[in-house]
């Protein structure tokens, strides 16, 4: 950047400024195809939806995960170029599974009524566990939502988000497998996704893996900051924990009939306060390295960019425990907490 600005001063401001603008837009175009940011709303001091969507536009964030069909947010998204992953909350699964008419109404009210909003995915349920009372309704709800979308002539993919607590084994990554108790949920989910050619959404947090085993996992490995390989796995070498976890999920899918599925990382991030290794510097390092890293794929799937959503857009002060309040890229006053190189 300094060299380009120097060139501008020496060889004609206008020509060099045009070059800089062209380069910047080319880089943003490439990156925005992969990076989104999650928009959580569990705070009592957050800016309006219209102000938040303005922040997405100001920083050229072209994808958003929205956890529920908040009408103010959907209104503010009208006419923007932001692609939206829209959530069906866990609390709605039973109702939508019970009746196709309920699913049709949900799609009408929250998708069809917003024809000028760019919906990318419908995420039905989030981190549903076998012990949840609504677990049995997950796949029927996914099917009913898809039926409603197809009937409406909408080609929006339907999926669900899992967390990496579904993994029973993950080290080395090639040994990745799902826990047996999750298979009654995951088997029909995987069949649904294979049949509809939709990706699996995975909430993937090296932060939690690191704080759960600081003895064996180095901070630099979790932050994409190790120059040399850390984990050998056959012919593959792992330089960071993100890749190792993601490839473990891919290995688990291969063992469960989902070897051809793509994965979208529907959440990943690092908190700035409230817990172990929660510093502004660590969050800045993790998220900036994440943005650059996902352009290039994993050792198991090299050269394949990873569609990824950073958690979170804003700090959410109504969450517990304390570290859950501090995942935002922005403070509630709309100020960036640290520099983020979205390009």
Secondary structure, DSSP 8 states (H G I E B T S, - for coil): -HHHHHHHHHH-HHHHHHHHHHHHHHHHHHHHTTEEEEE----SS---HHHHHHHHHHTT--EEEESS--HHHHHHHTT---EEEEEE-GGGHHHHHH-HHHHHHHHHHHTGGGTTSEEEEEEEEES--TTSTTGGGHHHHHHHHHHHHHHTT---EEEEEEEGGGEEE-SSGGG-EE-GGGHHHHHHHHHHHHHHT--EEEE--HHHHHHT-TTTS-HHHHTT--SS--EEETTEEESSHHHHHHHHHHHHHHTTT-TT--EEEEEE---SSSSTT--HHHHHHHHHHHHHHTTSB-STTBT----EEES-SB--TT-SSGGGG---SB-TTS-BSS-----
